[in-house]
Amino acid sequence: MAANRTEAAQVISDVAQSEGGTTKGSKSAQMQSELTKQRNFEETATNVGSKLDTAPGTITKDDAQAVHRAESRVSGGQQPASGSITSQVQHEAAVNEGATSASTTAAPVNSTAQSQMDRQNNFEDAANKIGSKLANEPSNVTKEDADVLHSREQRAFGHTEKGGLAAQAQHQVAENEGATTRSAAAPVDPNVQSQMDRQANYQDTAAKVGGKLANEPGNVTKEEADLLHSREQRAFGHTEKGGLAAQAQHQVAENQKP
């Protein structure tokens, strides 16, 4: 794992150098963000997974929420797959809470604790809905969505996490409002729009293949490298020496070695 992280950091460093430094919105910045989220998820999953293996009866709802939040940041808000570490922890937490409830029928739940649980449930509901929207239709995320998520996270945990889902939603709203303002100001020339589309296609592929280069380089395929090369060529009229497409092609050659 440490070796993979070192390799990922080197790839990001190389991309940053080819870009002349890391700037907001650059490929290297996006890759670094994805790597950080992946590391956070791995550390959380390792800690809670160890607890799941050695003392499953102590798994709590807080454990389940911590793993779920970390995985949501990596997956873009998608629901955890059946059998994943998140779904296992959620199931174990539910079993433990059921056992606790059954053993304490004589004592009602403290109203303060119940209120806190309700606030966390409200946040999780909003996070699931808006996280899915961020992943699948980000241009439709509204200011109301971001405000609801921010408010519920604040009420549930007493603060909002820097770089968390509420912050991501607010950033997306700013992007959407900026795009709306630009499109309302003047019609976009078809040639310009076509170029924008080509660059967007490249950025989308670069983010996916770049993330794979950083986290699982041994699984980068020739098809992915070829697609990245093609989209970079279409977007910019050339491919950059030592750039992400070149790195992907180099990785494929390494993977194909006996």
Secondary structure, DSSP 8 states (H G I E B T S, - for coil): -HHHHHHHHHHHHHHHHHHTS--TTSHHHHHHHHHHHHHHHHHHHHHHHHHHHH-GGG--HHHHHHHHHHHHHHHTS----TTSHHHHHHHHHHHHHHHHHHHTTTS---HHHHHHHHHHHHHHHHHHHHHHHHHH-GGG--HHHHHHHHHHHHHHHSS--TTSHHHHHHHHHHHHHHHHHHHHHS---HHHHHHHHHHHHHHHHHHHHHHHHHH-GGG--HHHHHHHHHHHHHHHSS--TTSHHHHHHHHHHHHH--
